[in-house]
Amino acid sequence: MGHIMRCVSLSEMLGPAFSYLFIVNNADEKVKELVSQHGEAVFINVEDIESEPEAISGIIRQDDIFVSDGYFFDTAYQEQIKKKVHKLVMIDDKAMHFFYADVIINHGGLSEIPSYRTAPFTRVLSGFDYLIARNEFIHAASSPELRKISPVETVFICMGGADPFDITTKIINVCLSFDYIQRLNVVTGAAYAHRSSLSNVLAADSSSRIRHYENLNAKEMVQHIAESQVSFATASSTAMEICCVRSGLVSGIVVDNQNAIHQQLLANGCCISAGNFITASEAHIADCIRQIVDPGVLGKVIANQKRNVDGRSAERLLEVFTNLAA
């Protein structure tokens, strides 16, 4: 779903300058509903990635800019697609293949650029300057005001749409041990697999400090992040969205492909790191809370988020795509 959301977000950022056709292989009903709201959509069912370029050859056109987001678009795939379209753009965060794309977008950090093996004409766009996020977050990031936070009373928790390791419940339990945390805004997605565990936590919350939300839209996400002084998220698009709104961020990883964003957030002082959320003890997470609520630390994190995420990435990406279309 993260790959789908980035493509949807990119279409929002580029706006009416282009028309959009989404091609999705083996999409479920939720994905179909989502992408159909943002442009024309074609849904295919191809068993192997090697067959996909031929399967879509009658759909894509010579004047198209083809944008891919995923880990299966290998060198052979790229070579076939590049023959059929005007330009090829790849949203990527793992640098697994040799790339024939005209442009690679990786908002995970400048440190990733040396990892790419590319054709001479390939341009790699990396870092916060090319952040792909929904328009509501870009608008929040463009605010000139430096958010001042005091005291810490509310915590936002969003560990991804699926959260297969149920980090959500672990963080809730830690937060409830701090008396000054009066409210937890907890967001889960449609694929969250631990509803029974969360239900038990909610039932045991006699103080009614927990507010649980599911499948929020971007406007609702901005609202709940903005009213929270501290936020928890894996080093993913959600963490970048939190930086747009500006909240004291505690982040970490649960899978390897989050390392690049994690390192970028740390290197720029935009978060406190919990390390690997799977292996992190509750005592360690509690220490992260004590660290982030320090006024000096919290103020620096917010200032660093404002400095690095300037709300102008949509302008930069529109310029890139306009030049590609020429």
N, C-alpha and C positions, 0 to 999 in steps of 0.2 A: 504493500500500500504506500510505503514511503516513496517508491519510484513513481507511482501513479500521481501522488500528490505533487511531486516536483514538476512533473509535466503540466499538470493543471495550473500550478502556481506560475510557471513560465508563461503560459498562455494569458493569464491575467495580467502579468507584468508587461507583456508586449502589447496588449490591448488591441484596439481596432486597426492597427497598422497591418495586421495579417489576418487571414482566415485560417482555421485550424481543423485538421482531420486527425483523430486519434485512432490508431490501429493497436488493438490489444489482443494478445494470444491467450486463449483459455481464461477468459475473464469471468468472475462470478457476478452475481446480480448487483451487488453493492458497487463494484467497479463500473459496471455498465451504466448504472444510474448516475454515478458521479461524473464520468467523462462526457456523457451525453448532454450534461448541463453546460458544457464549455465549448462545444463545437460539434461538427459532424463526427460520427463514430462508426468504425467498422470492426466487427469482432470475428476473429478467425480461430480455428482450432487445428493447429499444426503440431504433429507429434514431436518433431525434432527441429532444432534451430537451423540445421543445414538446409532444410526444405523451405524455410520461411521466406528468404528473398524471392524465390520463384513464386511462392504463393501470393505475395503482395505485389508482384510486378505489374499486374493489371490495375492496381489501385494507385500507386505512386506515379508521379509525373516528372518529366525532365526539368520542369521549372520549380520543383519543390525544394524547400530546405527540410531535410530529413533529420529529425531529432530522436536519438535513442537514449533510454535510461534503463540500465540493467547490467548484469554481469556475464551474459551469454553472447554478447555481440563481439565475437572474436574477429581476428584479422581477415579470415576468408569471408565472413559475413559483410564486413565493412567494404571489402573490395567489390563484392557483387552489388551492394547498394549504391556505392559511389558512382558506378557506371550508369545508374538509372535515374539519378537526381542531379539537381543543380549544385547543392552543397550538403555536406554531412556534418552534423553537430552531435557530439556525444557528451552526455552528462555522466560523469564517472568519478568514483572515489577509491578505486583499488589499483589502477595502473597495471592490470593483469596481462594485457595483450600488446602487440605492436599496433600502433594506431595510424590509420589512413584518413582520419577525420580532418576536416578543415579547421574545426574548433573543438577543443575539449573544455568543458566547464566543470571545475572541481572547487567548490567553495570551502573545502576542507583545510586549505592552508597553503601558503607559498612553499613550504618545505617539501610538498609533494611533487613540484615541477621536475626536479632531477630524476624522479622515478620513472618518468614517461619515456618510452621508446616510440618515436614518431617519424612520420614522413617529413621532409624538409619544409613543406608548406604548412604544417600543423601549428596552430596557435593554441597555447594552453592558458586559460584564464582561471586564476586560482585566488582564493582568499575571500575575505569579507566583502571586497569591492564588487564581487559577482554573486553575492548571496541570492539564492532563489527562494522566495517566500511569498506567501499570499499577500494581496494588496493591503489588507488591514494591518499586517505587521510592518510592511514597508512604510505605510503612513505613520504608524506609531514611532518607528525609528527616525523619521524625519523631524520629529519634534525638537525644537532648539532648547527646550528646558532640560535642566539637569535634575532628575528626580531626587528628592531628599526623603530619606526613610528613617522614621523614628516614631515610636518604638517598633520592635518586631512582635507582631501578634498573629499574623496569618501566613500560612505556608501553602504553596501550590505544588502538587505532585502529579506528574504525568510521565509515566515510564514506557510510553509507546502504545500502539493499538493492541498488541497481543500480550506483551509482558510475560513471556513464557516461564520466566523464573520467579514470578510473583514478587518482584522487588517492591511493588506498591505496598503490600502488606508489611513488609519489613520496615520501610520508612515510616509508615503510619505508626507502628508500634513505638518507634524511637521518638517521634515527634510528640506523642501523647505523654511521654515521660517528662516533658518540659511544661511546667505550670504556666509559663508566660505565653505559650502558644495557645491561643484561644480558638483558632479555627483552622481547619485543613480543607482546602479545595482540592479534591481528588478527582482526576479525570481518567477514565478508561475508554478503550475503543471497542468496536464491535467484536473484535477477535480475542478479547480478554478471556483467558481460559480458567481463571481462578475466582469466579463470582461467588462460589460457596464460601471460600476462605474470607473474601472481603465482606460477605454478608454476616459472617460470624463476628468480625471486628466491628461492624456497624451496630450489630445487636448489643455488643458489650460496651458500647460507647455511652455510658450513662450521662455524661456531661454534654452530649450532643454537639461535640466540637467538629465532627466530620460532616462535610457536604460532598456527596458523591454525584458526579455528572458523567454522562455517557455521550459519545459521538457529538461533541460540541462543534459548532461552526467557528470560523475564524473570528468573527466579532465577539462571540461568547468567550473564546479562548483569551483574547486580548483583555476583556473585562476582568476575568478571574486572575490572570497574571498581574494586571495592574493593581488589583486590590490586595495582592500578596507581597509581603516584603521579602520573603525568601522563597525560592523555587527549587525543586528537584526534577532533573530530567537526564536521560542518557544523552551522550554526545551525538546527537542526531539533529534532524531539522527542528525538532521541538526545542532543543537547547538554543539554537540560533534564533528561533522565534522569541524565546524568553529574553535574549539579548536585545532584540528590537524594542520590546516593551520596557525593558530595564528592571530587573529584579535580582536580588542577591542569589546567584546561581550556584548550586552544588551539583556537579556533573560527574560522570564516569562512563565506563563502557560495560557492555554485556556481550558484544561480538567484536571481532577484529576490525571490521570495516568502519567502526566508530573511532578508531585510533587517530585518524587524521584530524577530524573535527575536535577531538579531545585535546590533542596537542596544540592546535591553533587557539582554542579557548584559554588553555593554560599559559601559552607563550605570551598572550596579549593581556593577561590578567583579568579575563572576563568571567572567571569562575573559581571556586574552590573544588579541588578534585577529591572524590571519594575512591578513586582508583577503579578496581573491578567491583561492580555492585554485587556480583554473584558471591564473591568470596569475602567481601567487606563485612566485618562483624557489626552488630548493632552498636557496640561501644565505639567503633571507629566512626560510624555515621553520626553518633552523638557528638564526637569531637569535632566533626565537620560543621555541625550546627553551632557549636560554641565558637568556632572560628569565624564563621560567616556573620554571626550577629554582632560581633565586635564593631562598633560604629566606624572605626578607622578602616577596617578591612572592607566592610560593606560599602562605604563611601567610595573607596578606590575601585571596587568591582563595578559599581554603577558608572563611575566616570570613564572607566576603560571600555565598557560596553558602548557608551555614547560616542567615544572617540573612534572606535573601530567600525561600528555599524551605523553608517551615516544616513541611511534611507535613500541613497541615490543609486542603488544597484539596478533598479528598473531602467533608469536613464542610460546607464552604461550598456546593459544588455540590449536595449532597443537600438542603440547605435551600432552594436556588433551585428545584429540581425539585419538591420537596414543596409549595412555595407555588404553583407553576404548576399542579399537579394539583388544588389545592383548588377 
